Amino acid sequence: MRDAAQFFKVLADEARLKMLWLLFNHRELCVCDIVEALEITQSKASRHLITLRHAGLVTDRKDGLWSYYALRTIQDELARPHLKVLRATLATRSDAAALLARLHQWLEAKNRGGQCAKDSACAAATKQRPTERAKKTRRVGSPR
């Protein structure tokens, strides 16, 4: 029972569901691709991807400084049918389609040749956006 509870706990996060959706539709993605599509920080994306990896749902590989993630082939009798239903359900949602569109726009703009280059737009995506820097520098109790 503990394994089942852990599996559903992993799925009970919107960011992780979005990441799974992107990986359902792409064989492999760089962390920077996920960062850009979800409009989150690299550290937040990495934390969620590690959770998915520990749950056995994704695999990762390193290529220089970059980490790439892909779905694992799921053998678990509980996980496999639930992931199939999740994929089919997400495919009917307009917000899932919009997320894929945002990723495709990013991939086209990035014009990646198979890996993330140090000086490419991919590298820029992993840097903090100005609004994220402002959020981090705000003090508790300071005016917004």
C-alpha positions as CSV (number, residue, x, y, z in Angstrom):
1,M,0.0,0.0,0.0
2,R,2.9,2.4,0.7
3,D,4.1,2.1,-2.9
4,A,0.6,3.0,-4.2
5,A,0.4,6.0,-1.8
6,Q,3.8,7.2,-2.9
7,F,2.9,6.9,-6.6
8,F,-0.2,9.0,-6.2
9,K,1.6,11.5,-4.1
10,V,4.1,12.1,-6.9
11,L,1.2,12.6,-9.3
12,A,-0.5,15.1,-6.9
13,D,1.6,18.1,-8.1
14,E,0.6,20.3,-11.0
15,A,4.2,20.9,-12.1
16,R,5.0,17.2,-12.2
17,L,1.9,16.5,-14.2
18,K,2.9,19.2,-16.7
19,M,6.4,17.6,-16.9
20,L,5.0,14.2,-17.5
21,W,2.7,15.6,-20.2
22,L,5.7,17.2,-22.0
23,L,7.6,13.9,-21.8
24,F,4.5,11.9,-23.0
25,N,4.9,14.0,-26.2
26,H,8.7,14.2,-26.5
27,R,11.2,11.4,-26.4
28,E,13.6,13.4,-24.4
29,L,13.8,17.0,-23.1
30,C,16.6,19.1,-21.6
31,V,15.9,20.7,-18.2
32,C,16.1,24.1,-19.9
33,D,13.3,23.1,-22.3
34,I,11.1,22.2,-19.3
35,V,12.1,25.4,-17.5
36,E,11.0,27.5,-20.5
37,A,7.8,25.7,-21.2
38,L,6.6,25.7,-17.6
39,E,8.1,29.2,-16.9
40,I,9.7,28.1,-13.6
41,T,13.2,28.2,-12.3
42,Q,15.8,25.7,-13.0
43,S,16.1,24.6,-9.4
44,K,12.3,24.1,-9.1
45,A,12.3,22.0,-12.3
46,S,15.3,19.9,-11.2
47,R,13.6,19.3,-7.8
48,H,10.4,18.0,-9.4
49,L,12.4,16.0,-12.0
50,I,14.4,14.3,-9.3
51,T,11.1,13.4,-7.5
52,L,9.8,11.8,-10.8
53,R,13.1,10.0,-11.2
54,H,13.0,8.6,-7.6
55,A,9.5,7.4,-8.3
56,G,10.8,5.5,-11.3
57,L,8.8,7.4,-13.9
58,V,11.7,9.1,-15.7
59,T,15.3,8.5,-16.5
60,D,18.0,11.1,-16.8
61,R,21.3,11.4,-18.6
62,K,24.0,14.0,-18.5
63,D,25.7,15.6,-21.5
64,G,28.3,18.0,-20.3
65,L,26.6,20.6,-18.1
66,W,23.1,19.6,-19.3
67,S,20.7,17.0,-18.0
68,Y,18.1,15.4,-20.2
69,Y,15.0,13.5,-19.1
70,A,12.9,10.9,-20.7
71,L,10.0,8.6,-19.6
72,R,10.9,5.2,-18.4
73,T,9.2,2.1,-19.7
74,I,6.9,1.4,-16.8
75,Q,6.5,-2.3,-15.8
76,D,4.6,-1.6,-12.5
77,E,1.1,-3.0,-12.7
78,L,-0.4,-0.1,-10.8
79,A,1.5,2.7,-12.5
80,R,1.2,1.6,-16.2
81,P,-2.6,1.8,-16.5
82,H,-2.9,4.9,-14.5
83,L,-0.3,6.7,-16.6
84,K,-2.1,5.6,-19.7
85,V,-5.4,7.1,-18.4
86,L,-3.5,10.3,-17.3
87,R,-2.0,10.7,-20.8
88,A,-5.4,10.2,-22.5
89,T,-7.1,12.6,-20.0
90,L,-4.5,15.3,-20.4
91,A,-4.7,15.1,-24.2
92,T,-8.3,16.4,-24.0
93,R,-7.4,19.5,-22.0
94,S,-6.9,22.9,-23.7
95,D,-4.2,23.9,-21.1
96,A,-2.2,20.8,-22.0
97,A,-2.4,21.8,-25.7
98,A,-1.2,25.3,-24.8
99,L,1.7,23.9,-22.8
100,L,2.8,21.8,-25.8
101,A,2.5,24.9,-28.0
102,R,4.7,26.9,-25.7
103,L,7.3,24.1,-25.7
104,H,7.2,23.8,-29.5
105,Q,7.7,27.6,-29.8
106,W,10.6,27.4,-27.5
107,L,12.2,24.5,-29.3
108,E,11.9,26.3,-32.7
109,A,13.4,29.5,-31.3
110,K,16.2,27.6,-29.6
111,N,17.0,25.8,-32.9
112,R,18.8,23.1,-30.9
113,G,21.0,20.7,-32.9
114,G,20.7,17.8,-30.5
115,Q,22.2,19.3,-27.4
116,C,22.3,22.5,-25.4
117,A,25.2,24.7,-26.4
118,K,26.9,26.9,-23.8
119,D,26.2,30.2,-25.8
120,S,22.7,29.3,-27.1
121,A,19.3,30.6,-26.0
122,C,19.2,27.4,-24.0
123,A,21.9,28.7,-21.6
124,A,20.0,32.0,-21.3
125,A,16.8,30.1,-20.3
126,T,18.4,28.7,-17.2
127,K,19.4,32.1,-15.9
128,Q,16.8,33.8,-13.7
129,R,14.3,36.1,-15.3
130,P,14.2,39.6,-13.9
131,T,10.8,39.0,-12.2
132,E,12.2,36.0,-10.4
133,R,15.2,37.9,-9.2
134,A,12.9,40.6,-7.8
135,K,10.8,38.0,-6.0
136,K,13.9,36.5,-4.3
137,T,15.2,39.9,-3.2
138,R,11.9,40.9,-1.6
139,R,12.0,40.7,2.2
140,V,9.2,39.2,4.2
141,G,6.8,42.0,5.2
142,S,8.0,44.3,2.5
143,P,5.5,46.0,0.2
144,R,4.8,44.3,-3.2
